[in-house]
Amino acid sequence: MYISYKQDESYTPSQFSIRSGTTFHDLQEIKTAELEEPNGWVNISLKSAKGKPLQTNLIQIAILANHKNGRDTHLRQVKIFGPRLPITSALNIPDFESPELSMYSILR
């Protein structure tokens, strides 16, 4: 998240929560954080207890409090990155390495 205390002052979040789930109805809080006058990019790692990247359908960022008890909030930018996986490993499709399987790898 890109947050600028110098430009936004009371609109800057000081405490937030990140929740994830498959739908809005089963969100679970996975991380909370407190910030003191942040300026620039704030990196938050979303990994499971086993150290693997978080797998979810929905991510919610909830602003719990602002600096100087502000009522509105400004998040200047949010970027979410995840690991790139080959399509074969993501969908559990076997690799087409043998001649018998490679003839079925492309549809014409």
PDB file as gemmi writes it, atoms N, CA and C in Angstrom:
CRYST1    1.000    1.000    1.000  90.00  90.00  90.00 P 1                      
ATOM      1  N   MET A   1       0.848  -1.165   0.000  1.00  0.00           N  
ATOM      2  CA  MET A   1       0.000   0.000   0.000  1.00  0.00           C  
ATOM      3  C   MET A   1       0.892   1.226   0.000  1.00  0.00           C  
ATOM      4  N   TYR A   2       0.474   2.232  -0.751  1.00  0.00           N  
ATOM      5  CA  TYR A   2       1.207   3.492  -0.756  1.00  0.00           C  
ATOM      6  C   TYR A   2       0.428   4.477   0.095  1.00  0.00           C  
ATOM      7  N   ILE A   3       1.061   4.942   1.174  1.00  0.00           N  
ATOM      8  CA  ILE A   3       0.419   5.827   2.131  1.00  0.00           C  
ATOM      9  C   ILE A   3       1.351   7.010   2.375  1.00  0.00           C  
ATOM     10  N   SER A   4       0.795   8.215   2.427  1.00  0.00           N  
ATOM     11  CA  SER A   4       1.617   9.406   2.627  1.00  0.00           C  
ATOM     12  C   SER A   4       1.057  10.233   3.778  1.00  0.00           C  
ATOM     13  N   TYR A   5       1.729  10.187   4.930  1.00  0.00           N  
ATOM     14  CA  TYR A   5       1.297  10.968   6.083  1.00  0.00           C  
ATOM     15  C   TYR A   5       1.527  12.459   5.852  1.00  0.00           C  
ATOM     16  N   LYS A   6       2.586  12.805   5.142  1.00  0.00           N  
ATOM     17  CA  LYS A   6       2.909  14.221   4.901  1.00  0.00           C  
ATOM     18  C   LYS A   6       1.813  14.915   4.101  1.00  0.00           C  
ATOM     19  N   GLN A   7       1.190  14.213   3.170  1.00  0.00           N  
ATOM     20  CA  GLN A   7       0.152  14.821   2.340  1.00  0.00           C  
ATOM     21  C   GLN A   7      -1.247  14.680   2.926  1.00  0.00           C  
ATOM     22  N   ASP A   8      -1.498  13.617   3.674  1.00  0.00           N  
ATOM     23  CA  ASP A   8      -2.867  13.316   4.095  1.00  0.00           C  
ATOM     24  C   ASP A   8      -3.156  13.556   5.569  1.00  0.00           C  
ATOM     25  N   GLU A   9      -2.183  13.602   6.420  1.00  0.00           N  
ATOM     26  CA  GLU A   9      -2.281  13.806   7.870  1.00  0.00           C  
ATOM     27  C   GLU A   9      -3.403  12.989   8.509  1.00  0.00           C  
ATOM     28  N   SER A  10      -4.536  13.592   8.850  1.00  0.00           N  
ATOM     29  CA  SER A  10      -5.570  12.861   9.591  1.00  0.00           C  
ATOM     30  C   SER A  10      -6.282  11.819   8.738  1.00  0.00           C  
ATOM     31  N   TYR A  11      -6.088  11.849   7.429  1.00  0.00           N  
ATOM     32  CA  TYR A  11      -6.684  10.839   6.546  1.00  0.00           C  
ATOM     33  C   TYR A  11      -5.822   9.579   6.440  1.00  0.00           C  
ATOM     34  N   THR A  12      -4.654   9.593   7.039  1.00  0.00           N  
ATOM     35  CA  THR A  12      -3.722   8.472   6.946  1.00  0.00           C  
ATOM     36  C   THR A  12      -4.113   7.371   7.925  1.00  0.00           C  
ATOM     37  N   PRO A  13      -4.226   6.123   7.475  1.00  0.00           N  
ATOM     38  CA  PRO A  13      -4.564   5.037   8.400  1.00  0.00           C  
ATOM     39  C   PRO A  13      -3.446   4.781   9.404  1.00  0.00           C  
ATOM     40  N   SER A  14      -3.826   4.538  10.635  1.00  0.00           N  
ATOM     41  CA  SER A  14      -2.837   4.187  11.656  1.00  0.00           C  
ATOM     42  C   SER A  14      -2.953   2.721  12.070  1.00  0.00           C  
ATOM     43  N   GLN A  15      -4.100   2.121  11.832  1.00  0.00           N  
ATOM     44  CA  GLN A  15      -4.300   0.707  12.174  1.00  0.00           C  
ATOM     45  C   GLN A  15      -5.221   0.090  11.125  1.00  0.00           C  
ATOM     46  N   PHE A  16      -4.832  -1.082  10.627  1.00  0.00           N  
ATOM     47  CA  PHE A  16      -5.661  -1.751   9.644  1.00  0.00           C  
ATOM     48  C   PHE A  16      -5.611  -3.248   9.847  1.00  0.00           C  
ATOM     49  N   SER A  17      -6.566  -3.921   9.214  1.00  0.00           N  
ATOM     50  CA  SER A  17      -6.702  -5.366   9.306  1.00  0.00           C  
ATOM     51  C   SER A  17      -6.841  -5.926   7.896  1.00  0.00           C  
ATOM     52  N   ILE A  18      -6.235  -7.078   7.652  1.00  0.00           N  
ATOM     53  CA  ILE A  18      -6.372  -7.756   6.368  1.00  0.00           C  
ATOM     54  C   ILE A  18      -7.097  -9.062   6.617  1.00  0.00           C  
ATOM     55  N   ARG A  19      -8.165  -9.271   5.848  1.00  0.00           N  
ATOM     56  CA  ARG A  19      -8.992 -10.466   5.998  1.00  0.00           C  
ATOM     57  C   ARG A  19      -9.063 -11.183   4.661  1.00  0.00           C  
ATOM     58  N   SER A  20      -9.214 -12.513   4.711  1.00  0.00           N  
ATOM     59  CA  SER A  20      -9.318 -13.281   3.468  1.00  0.00           C  
ATOM     60  C   SER A  20     -10.344 -14.391   3.640  1.00  0.00           C  
ATOM     61  N   GLY A  21     -10.859 -14.849   2.501  1.00  0.00           N  
ATOM     62  CA  GLY A  21     -11.830 -15.929   2.512  1.00  0.00           C  
ATOM     63  C   GLY A  21     -12.280 -16.242   1.097  1.00  0.00           C  
ATOM     64  N   THR A  22     -13.243 -17.133   0.980  1.00  0.00           N  
ATOM     65  CA  THR A  22     -13.755 -17.478  -0.345  1.00  0.00           C  
ATOM     66  C   THR A  22     -14.897 -16.545  -0.749  1.00  0.00           C  
ATOM     67  N   THR A  23     -15.683 -16.073   0.222  1.00  0.00           N  
ATOM     68  CA  THR A  23     -16.740 -15.093  -0.028  1.00  0.00           C  
ATOM     69  C   THR A  23     -16.720 -14.066   1.096  1.00  0.00           C  
ATOM     70  N   PHE A  24     -17.577 -13.069   0.976  1.00  0.00           N  
ATOM     71  CA  PHE A  24     -17.665 -12.028   1.999  1.00  0.00           C  
ATOM     72  C   PHE A  24     -18.136 -12.585   3.339  1.00  0.00           C  
ATOM     73  N   HIS A  25     -18.883 -13.672   3.317  1.00  0.00           N  
ATOM     74  CA  HIS A  25     -19.488 -14.209   4.530  1.00  0.00           C  
ATOM     75  C   HIS A  25     -18.537 -15.049   5.381  1.00  0.00           C  
ATOM     76  N   ASP A  26     -17.414 -15.505   4.831  1.00  0.00           N  
ATOM     77  CA  ASP A  26     -16.498 -16.344   5.631  1.00  0.00           C  
ATOM     78  C   ASP A  26     -15.103 -15.723   5.761  1.00  0.00           C  
ATOM     79  N   LEU A  27     -15.021 -14.404   5.781  1.00  0.00           N  
ATOM     80  CA  LEU A  27     -13.726 -13.732   5.924  1.00  0.00           C  
ATOM     81  C   LEU A  27     -13.138 -13.992   7.302  1.00  0.00           C  
ATOM     82  N   GLN A  28     -11.839 -14.241   7.323  1.00  0.00           N  
ATOM     83  CA  GLN A  28     -11.113 -14.428   8.578  1.00  0.00           C  
ATOM     84  C   GLN A  28      -9.937 -13.465   8.603  1.00  0.00           C  
ATOM     85  N   GLU A  29      -9.711 -12.880   9.746  1.00  0.00           N  
ATOM     86  CA  GLU A  29      -8.612 -11.933   9.893  1.00  0.00           C  
ATOM     87  C   GLU A  29      -7.286 -12.685   9.889  1.00  0.00           C  
ATOM     88  N   ILE A  30      -6.384 -12.293   8.989  1.00  0.00           N  
ATOM     89  CA  ILE A  30      -5.096 -12.971   8.904  1.00  0.00           C  
ATOM     90  C   ILE A  30      -3.942 -12.099   9.362  1.00  0.00           C  
ATOM     91  N   LYS A  31      -4.153 -10.777   9.389  1.00  0.00           N  
ATOM     92  CA  LYS A  31      -3.065  -9.899   9.812  1.00  0.00           C  
ATOM     93  C   LYS A  31      -3.628  -8.546  10.241  1.00  0.00           C  
ATOM     94  N   THR A  32      -3.063  -7.988  11.310  1.00  0.00           N  
ATOM     95  CA  THR A  32      -3.352  -6.617  11.721  1.00  0.00           C  
ATOM     96  C   THR A  32      -2.018  -5.890  11.834  1.00  0.00           C  
ATOM     97  N   ALA A  33      -2.056  -4.588  11.637  1.00  0.00           N  
ATOM     98  CA  ALA A  33      -0.824  -3.810  11.720  1.00  0.00           C  
ATOM     99  C   ALA A  33      -1.137  -2.402  12.194  1.00  0.00           C  
ATOM    100  N   GLU A  34      -0.157  -1.803  12.864  1.00  0.00           N  
ATOM    101  CA  GLU A  34      -0.249  -0.413  13.278  1.00  0.00           C  
ATOM    102  C   GLU A  34       0.879   0.353  12.614  1.00  0.00           C  
ATOM    103  N   LEU A  35       0.570   1.547  12.148  1.00  0.00           N  
ATOM    104  CA  LEU A  35       1.541   2.381  11.452  1.00  0.00           C  
ATOM    105  C   LEU A  35       1.692   3.711  12.188  1.00  0.00           C  
ATOM    106  N   GLU A  36       2.917   4.230  12.204  1.00  0.00           N  
ATOM    107  CA  GLU A  36       3.162   5.541  12.812  1.00  0.00           C  
ATOM    108  C   GLU A  36       3.748   6.466  11.754  1.00  0.00           C  
ATOM    109  N   GLU A  37       2.929   7.381  11.287  1.00  0.00           N  
ATOM    110  CA  GLU A  37       3.305   8.370  10.283  1.00  0.00           C  
ATOM    111  C   GLU A  37       4.034   7.746   9.088  1.00  0.00           C  
ATOM    112  N   PRO A  38       3.386   6.830   8.368  1.00  0.00           N  
ATOM    113  CA  PRO A  38       4.036   6.180   7.222  1.00  0.00           C  
ATOM    114  C   PRO A  38       4.161   7.131   6.038  1.00  0.00           C  
ATOM    115  N   ASN A  39       5.211   6.948   5.275  1.00  0.00           N  
ATOM    116  CA  ASN A  39       5.391   7.737   4.063  1.00  0.00           C  
ATOM    117  C   ASN A  39       6.030   6.838   3.011  1.00  0.00           C  
ATOM    118  N   GLY A  40       5.260   6.444   1.997  1.00  0.00           N  
ATOM    119  CA  GLY A  40       5.776   5.574   0.944  1.00  0.00           C  
ATOM    120  C   GLY A  40       5.081   4.232   0.950  1.00  0.00           C  
ATOM    121  N   TRP A  41       5.754   3.261   0.360  1.00  0.00           N  
ATOM    122  CA  TRP A  41       5.189   1.916   0.233  1.00  0.00           C  
ATOM    123  C   TRP A  41       5.299   1.162   1.542  1.00  0.00           C  
ATOM    124  N   VAL A  42       4.206   0.538   1.949  1.00  0.00           N  
ATOM    125  CA  VAL A  42       4.162  -0.330   3.126  1.00  0.00           C  
ATOM    126  C   VAL A  42       3.984  -1.751   2.609  1.00  0.00           C  
ATOM    127  N   ASN A  43       4.987  -2.598   2.813  1.00  0.00           N  
ATOM    128  CA  ASN A  43       4.932  -3.985   2.330  1.00  0.00           C  
ATOM    129  C   ASN A  43       4.398  -4.898   3.426  1.00  0.00           C  
ATOM    130  N   ILE A  44       3.450  -5.734   3.055  1.00  0.00           N  
ATOM    131  CA  ILE A  44       2.852  -6.685   3.986  1.00  0.00           C  
ATOM    132  C   ILE A  44       2.918  -8.055   3.341  1.00  0.00           C  
ATOM    133  N   SER A  45       3.566  -8.987   4.001  1.00  0.00           N  
ATOM    134  CA  SER A  45       3.685 -10.340   3.479  1.00  0.00           C  
ATOM    135  C   SER A  45       2.489 -11.165   3.929  1.00  0.00           C  
ATOM    136  N   LEU A  46       1.810 -11.786   2.978  1.00  0.00           N  
ATOM    137  CA  LEU A  46       0.649 -12.620   3.283  1.00  0.00           C  
ATOM    138  C   LEU A  46       1.014 -14.071   3.016  1.00  0.00           C  
ATOM    139  N   LYS A  47       1.545 -14.725   4.023  1.00  0.00           N  
ATOM    140  CA  LYS A  47       1.922 -16.134   3.895  1.00  0.00           C  
ATOM    141  C   LYS A  47       1.198 -16.946   4.951  1.00  0.00           C  
ATOM    142  N   SER A  48       0.989 -18.215   4.643  1.00  0.00           N  
ATOM    143  CA  SER A  48       0.334 -19.107   5.594  1.00  0.00           C  
ATOM    144  C   SER A  48       1.312 -19.476   6.708  1.00  0.00           C  
ATOM    145  N   ALA A  49       0.832 -20.237   7.674  1.00  0.00           N  
ATOM    146  CA  ALA A  49       1.679 -20.650   8.798  1.00  0.00           C  
ATOM    147  C   ALA A  49       2.832 -21.537   8.329  1.00  0.00           C  
ATOM    148  N   LYS A  50       2.652 -22.226   7.203  1.00  0.00           N  
ATOM    149  CA  LYS A  50       3.697 -23.096   6.668  1.00  0.00           C  
ATOM    150  C   LYS A  50       4.684 -22.352   5.782  1.00  0.00           C  
ATOM    151  N   GLY A  51       4.480 -21.049   5.585  1.00  0.00           N  
ATOM    152  CA  GLY A  51       5.386 -20.254   4.772  1.00  0.00           C  
ATOM    153  C   GLY A  51       5.022 -20.215   3.297  1.00  0.00           C  
ATOM    154  N   LYS A  52       3.891 -20.804   2.939  1.00  0.00           N  
ATOM    155  CA  LYS A  52       3.447 -20.789   1.541  1.00  0.00           C  
ATOM    156  C   LYS A  52       2.617 -19.527   1.288  1.00  0.00           C  
ATOM    157  N   PRO A  53       2.555 -19.063   0.039  1.00  0.00           N  
ATOM    158  CA  PRO A  53       1.717 -17.900  -0.273  1.00  0.00           C  
ATOM    159  C   PRO A  53       0.244 -18.178   0.033  1.00  0.00           C  
ATOM    160  N   LEU A  54      -0.459 -17.142   0.426  1.00  0.00           N  
ATOM    161  CA  LEU A  54      -1.872 -17.244   0.759  1.00  0.00           C  
ATOM    162  C   LEU A  54      -2.692 -17.540  -0.496  1.00  0.00           C  
ATOM    163  N   GLN A  55      -3.571 -18.521  -0.422  1.00  0.00           N  
ATOM    164  CA  GLN A  55      -4.470 -18.850  -1.528  1.00  0.00           C  
ATOM    165  C   GLN A  55      -5.887 -18.478  -1.104  1.00  0.00           C  
ATOM    166  N   THR A  56      -6.471 -17.516  -1.809  1.00  0.00           N  
ATOM    167  CA  THR A  56      -7.783 -17.015  -1.429  1.00  0.00           C  
ATOM    168  C   THR A  56      -8.512 -16.458  -2.644  1.00  0.00           C  
ATOM    169  N   ASN A  57      -9.821 -16.308  -2.533  1.00  0.00           N  
ATOM    170  CA  ASN A  57     -10.615 -15.689  -3.586  1.00  0.00           C  
ATOM    171  C   ASN A  57     -10.902 -14.226  -3.307  1.00  0.00           C  
ATOM    172  N   LEU A  58     -10.864 -13.822  -2.033  1.00  0.00           N  
ATOM    173  CA  LEU A  58     -11.245 -12.476  -1.652  1.00  0.00           C  
ATOM    174  C   LEU A  58     -10.298 -11.953  -0.577  1.00  0.00           C  
ATOM    175  N   ILE A  59      -9.806 -10.739  -0.768  1.00  0.00           N  
ATOM    176  CA  ILE A  59      -8.980 -10.067   0.244  1.00  0.00           C  
ATOM    177  C   ILE A  59      -9.665  -8.761   0.593  1.00  0.00           C  
ATOM    178  N   GLN A  60      -9.821  -8.502   1.885  1.00  0.00           N  
ATOM    179  CA  GLN A  60     -10.425  -7.261   2.352  1.00  0.00           C  
ATOM    180  C   GLN A  60      -9.420  -6.520   3.218  1.00  0.00           C  
ATOM    181  N   ILE A  61      -9.226  -5.232   2.928  1.00  0.00           N  
ATOM    182  CA  ILE A  61      -8.381  -4.373   3.760  1.00  0.00           C  
ATOM    183  C   ILE A  61      -9.324  -3.465   4.529  1.00  0.00           C  
ATOM    184  N   ALA A  62      -9.374  -3.627   5.849  1.00  0.00           N  
ATOM    185  CA  ALA A  62     -10.269  -2.839   6.694  1.00  0.00           C  
ATOM    186  C   ALA A  62      -9.442  -1.831   7.485  1.00  0.00           C  
ATOM    187  N   ILE A  63      -9.768  -0.556   7.338  1.00  0.00           N  
ATOM    188  CA  ILE A  63      -9.088   0.494   8.086  1.00  0.00           C  
ATOM    189  C   ILE A  63      -9.786   0.617   9.432  1.00  0.00           C  
ATOM    190  N   LEU A  64      -9.049   0.350  10.516  1.00  0.00           N  
ATOM    191  CA  LEU A  64      -9.636   0.352  11.854  1.00  0.00           C  
ATOM    192  C   LEU A  64      -9.509   1.704  12.546  1.00  0.00           C  
ATOM    193  N   ALA A  65      -8.438   2.454  12.251  1.00  0.00           N  
ATOM    194  CA  ALA A  65      -8.239   3.756  12.887  1.00  0.00           C  
ATOM    195  C   ALA A  65      -7.358   4.621  11.999  1.00  0.00           C  
ATOM    196  N   ASN A  66      -7.537   5.940  12.120  1.00  0.00           N  
ATOM    197  CA  ASN A  66      -6.722   6.902  11.395  1.00  0.00           C  
ATOM    198  C   ASN A  66      -5.900   7.732  12.374  1.00  0.00           C  
ATOM    199  N   HIS A  67      -4.866   8.381  11.867  1.00  0.00           N  
ATOM    200  CA  HIS A  67      -4.086   9.294  12.689  1.00  0.00           C  
ATOM    201  C   HIS A  67      -4.979  10.479  13.090  1.00  0.00           C  
ATOM    202  N   LYS A  68      -4.750  11.005  14.253  1.00  0.00           N  
ATOM    203  CA  LYS A  68      -5.482  12.168  14.784  1.00  0.00           C  
ATOM    204  C   LYS A  68      -6.992  11.944  14.788  1.00  0.00           C  
ATOM    205  N   ASN A  69      -7.420  10.691  14.929  1.00  0.00           N  
ATOM    206  CA  ASN A  69      -8.841  10.318  14.959  1.00  0.00           C  
ATOM    207  C   ASN A  69      -9.613  10.812  13.741  1.00  0.00           C  
ATOM    208  N   GLY A  70      -8.999  10.769  12.576  1.00  0.00           N  
ATOM    209  CA  GLY A  70      -9.671  11.171  11.336  1.00  0.00           C  
ATOM    210  C   GLY A  70     -10.824  10.247  11.002  1.00  0.00           C  
ATOM    211  N   ARG A  71     -11.802  10.765  10.272  1.00  0.00           N  
ATOM    212  CA  ARG A  71     -12.994   9.977   9.944  1.00  0.00           C  
ATOM    213  C   ARG A  71     -12.897   9.299   8.578  1.00  0.00           C  
ATOM    214  N   ASP A  72     -12.317   9.951   7.609  1.00  0.00           N  
ATOM    215  CA  ASP A  72     -12.146   9.377   6.277  1.00  0.00           C  
ATOM    216  C   ASP A  72     -10.706   8.905   6.136  1.00  0.00           C  
ATOM    217  N   THR A  73     -10.438   8.155   5.067  1.00  0.00           N  
ATOM    218  CA  THR A  73      -9.083   7.643   4.887  1.00  0.00           C  
ATOM    219  C   THR A  73      -8.642   7.769   3.433  1.00  0.00           C  
ATOM    220  N   HIS A  74      -7.346   7.873   3.235  1.00  0.00           N  
ATOM    221  CA  HIS A  74      -6.751   7.904   1.900  1.00  0.00           C  
ATOM    222  C   HIS A  74      -5.731   6.787   1.777  1.00  0.00           C  
ATOM    223  N   LEU A  75      -5.949   5.894   0.847  1.00  0.00           N  
ATOM    224  CA  LEU A  75      -4.938   4.941   0.412  1.00  0.00           C  
ATOM    225  C   LEU A  75      -4.609   5.349  -1.006  1.00  0.00           C  
ATOM    226  N   ARG A  76      -3.395   5.757  -1.245  1.00  0.00           N  
ATOM    227  CA  ARG A  76      -3.054   6.294  -2.555  1.00  0.00           C  
ATOM    228  C   ARG A  76      -2.943   5.202  -3.617  1.00  0.00           C  
ATOM    229  N   GLN A  77      -2.497   4.008  -3.241  1.00  0.00           N  
ATOM    230  CA  GLN A  77      -2.399   2.911  -4.204  1.00  0.00           C  
ATOM    231  C   GLN A  77      -2.268   1.589  -3.447  1.00  0.00           C  
ATOM    232  N   VAL A  78      -2.842   0.540  -4.010  1.00  0.00           N  
ATOM    233  CA  VAL A  78      -2.733  -0.810  -3.452  1.00  0.00           C  
ATOM    234  C   VAL A  78      -2.308  -1.739  -4.577  1.00  0.00           C  
ATOM    235  N   LYS A  79      -1.262  -2.506  -4.340  1.00  0.00           N  
ATOM    236  CA  LYS A  79      -0.809  -3.516  -5.300  1.00  0.00           C  
ATOM    237  C   LYS A  79      -0.721  -4.848  -4.574  1.00  0.00           C  
ATOM    238  N   ILE A  80      -1.211  -5.888  -5.220  1.00  0.00           N  
ATOM    239  CA  ILE A  80      -1.146  -7.238  -4.651  1.00  0.00           C  
ATOM    240  C   ILE A  80      -0.396  -8.112  -5.646  1.00  0.00           C  
ATOM    241  N   PHE A  81       0.677  -8.716  -5.178  1.00  0.00           N  
ATOM    242  CA  PHE A  81       1.494  -9.579  -6.017  1.00  0.00           C  
ATOM    243  C   PHE A  81       1.426 -11.007  -5.496  1.00  0.00           C  
ATOM    244  N   GLY A  82       1.527 -11.948  -6.404  1.00  0.00           N  
ATOM    245  CA  GLY A  82       1.563 -13.354  -6.044  1.00  0.00           C  
ATOM    246  C   GLY A  82       2.581 -14.070  -6.895  1.00  0.00           C  
ATOM    247  N   PRO A  83       2.939 -15.280  -6.514  1.00  0.00           N  
ATOM    248  CA  PRO A  83       3.924 -16.021  -7.304  1.00  0.00           C  
ATOM    249  C   PRO A  83       3.337 -16.446  -8.644  1.00  0.00           C  
ATOM    250  N   ARG A  84       4.190 -16.497  -9.644  1.00  0.00           N  
ATOM    251  CA  ARG A  84       3.767 -16.982 -10.959  1.00  0.00           C  
ATOM    252  C   ARG A  84       3.966 -18.491 -11.001  1.00  0.00           C  
ATOM    253  N   LEU A  85       2.904 -19.185 -11.319  1.00  0.00           N  
ATOM    254  CA  LEU A  85       2.961 -20.637 -11.438  1.00  0.00           C  
ATOM    255  C   LEU A  85       2.641 -21.026 -12.871  1.00  0.00           C  
ATOM    256  N   PRO A  86       3.330 -22.011 -13.400  1.00  0.00           N  
ATOM    257  CA  PRO A  86       2.947 -22.498 -14.725  1.00  0.00           C  
ATOM    258  C   PRO A  86       1.541 -23.077 -14.675  1.00  0.00           C  
ATOM    259  N   ILE A  87       0.808 -22.935 -15.743  1.00  0.00           N  
ATOM    260  CA  ILE A  87      -0.578 -23.395 -15.793  1.00  0.00           C  
ATOM    261  C   ILE A  87      -0.684 -24.894 -15.533  1.00  0.00           C  
ATOM    262  N   THR A  88       0.331 -25.648 -15.910  1.00  0.00           N  
ATOM    263  CA  THR A  88       0.272 -27.099 -15.707  1.00  0.00           C  
ATOM    264  C   THR A  88       0.318 -27.452 -14.228  1.00  0.00           C  
ATOM    265  N   SER A  89       1.076 -26.718 -13.430  1.00  0.00           N  
ATOM    266  CA  SER A  89       1.136 -27.042 -11.999  1.00  0.00           C  
ATOM    267  C   SER A  89      -0.086 -26.506 -11.266  1.00  0.00           C  
ATOM    268  N   ALA A  90      -0.635 -25.370 -11.703  1.00  0.00           N  
ATOM    269  CA  ALA A  90      -1.809 -24.810 -11.049  1.00  0.00           C  
ATOM    270  C   ALA A  90      -3.044 -25.674 -11.255  1.00  0.00           C  
ATOM    271  N   LEU A  91      -3.177 -26.284 -12.435  1.00  0.00           N  
ATOM    272  CA  LEU A  91      -4.352 -27.103 -12.741  1.00  0.00           C  
ATOM    273  C   LEU A  91      -4.091 -28.595 -12.647  1.00  0.00           C  
ATOM    274  N   ASN A  92      -2.911 -28.962 -12.184  1.00  0.00           N  
ATOM    275  CA  ASN A  92      -2.509 -30.372 -12.061  1.00  0.00           C  
ATOM    276  C   ASN A  92      -2.599 -31.107 -13.401  1.00  0.00           C  
ATOM    277  N   ILE A  93      -2.171 -30.453 -14.468  1.00  0.00           N  
ATOM    278  CA  ILE A  93      -2.128 -31.067 -15.793  1.00  0.00           C  
ATOM    279  C   ILE A  93      -0.736 -31.657 -15.976  1.00  0.00           C  
ATOM    280  N   PRO A  94      -0.618 -32.863 -16.448  1.00  0.00           N  
ATOM    281  CA  PRO A  94       0.721 -33.444 -16.628  1.00  0.00           C  
ATOM    282  C   PRO A  94       1.486 -32.738 -17.746  1.00  0.00           C  
ATOM    283  N   ASP A  95       2.807 -32.729 -17.618  1.00  0.00           N  
ATOM    284  CA  ASP A  95       3.644 -32.158 -18.668  1.00  0.00           C  
ATOM    285  C   ASP A  95       3.633 -33.091 -19.873  1.00  0.00           C  
ATOM    286  N   PHE A  96       3.585 -32.524 -21.067  1.00  0.00           N  
ATOM    287  CA  PHE A  96       3.566 -33.290 -22.297  1.00  0.00           C  
ATOM    288  C   PHE A  96       4.996 -33.478 -22.792  1.00  0.00           C  
ATOM    289  N   GLU A  97       5.705 -34.401 -22.175  1.00  0.00           N  
ATOM    290  CA  GLU A  97       7.103 -34.634 -22.526  1.00  0.00           C  
ATOM    291  C   GLU A  97       7.308 -35.870 -23.394  1.00  0.00           C  
ATOM    292  N   SER A  98       6.480 -36.869 -23.233  1.00  0.00           N  
ATOM    293  CA  SER A  98       6.651 -38.081 -24.038  1.00  0.00           C  
ATOM    294  C   SER A  98       6.022 -37.865 -25.410  1.00  0.00           C  
ATOM    295  N   PRO A  99       6.504 -38.578 -26.429  1.00  0.00           N  
ATOM    296  CA  PRO A  99       5.926 -38.422 -27.782  1.00  0.00           C  
ATOM    297  C   PRO A  99       4.441 -38.759 -27.826  1.00  0.00           C  
ATOM    298  N   GLU A 100       4.007 -39.730 -27.018  1.00  0.00           N  
ATOM    299  CA  GLU A 100       2.595 -40.116 -27.036  1.00  0.00           C  
ATOM    300  C   GLU A 100       1.706 -38.981 -26.505  1.00  0.00           C  
ATOM    301  N   LEU A 101       2.175 -38.286 -25.458  1.00  0.00           N  
ATOM    302  CA  LEU A 101       1.373 -37.202 -24.899  1.00  0.00           C  
ATOM    303  C   LEU A 101       1.562 -35.888 -25.651  1.00  0.00           C  
ATOM    304  N   SER A 102       2.728 -35.680 -26.255  1.00  0.00           N  
ATOM    305  CA  SER A 102       2.974 -34.399 -26.925  1.00  0.00           C  
ATOM    306  C   SER A 102       2.095 -34.203 -28.146  1.00  0.00           C  
ATOM    307  N   MET A 103       1.584 -35.267 -28.736  1.00  0.00           N  
ATOM    308  CA  MET A 103       0.715 -35.086 -29.893  1.00  0.00           C  
ATOM    309  C   MET A 103      -0.662 -34.569 -29.478  1.00  0.00           C  
ATOM    310  N   TYR A 104      -0.981 -34.590 -28.184  1.00  0.00           N  
ATOM    311  CA  TYR A 104      -2.237 -34.057 -27.692  1.00  0.00           C  
ATOM    312  C   TYR A 104      -2.061 -32.707 -26.990  1.00  0.00           C  
ATOM    313  N   SER A 105      -0.873 -32.128 -27.035  1.00  0.00           N  
ATOM    314  CA  SER A 105      -0.616 -30.886 -26.305  1.00  0.00           C  
ATOM    315  C   SER A 105      -1.172 -29.658 -27.009  1.00  0.00           C  
ATOM    316  N   ILE A 106      -1.390 -29.699 -28.312  1.00  0.00           N  
ATOM    317  CA  ILE A 106      -1.882 -28.554 -29.063  1.00  0.00           C  
ATOM    318  C   ILE A 106      -3.107 -28.959 -29.855  1.00  0.00           C  
ATOM    319  N   LEU A 107      -4.127 -28.122 -29.794  1.00  0.00           N  
ATOM    320  CA  LEU A 107      -5.325 -28.364 -30.606  1.00  0.00           C  
ATOM    321  C   LEU A 107      -5.239 -27.537 -31.871  1.00  0.00           C  
ATOM    322  N   ARG A 108      -5.617 -28.119 -32.979  1.00  0.00           N  
ATOM    323  CA  ARG A 108      -5.586 -27.380 -34.250  1.00  0.00           C  
ATOM    324  C   ARG A 108      -6.966 -27.087 -34.736  1.00  0.00           C  
TER     325      ARG A 108                                                      
END                                                                             
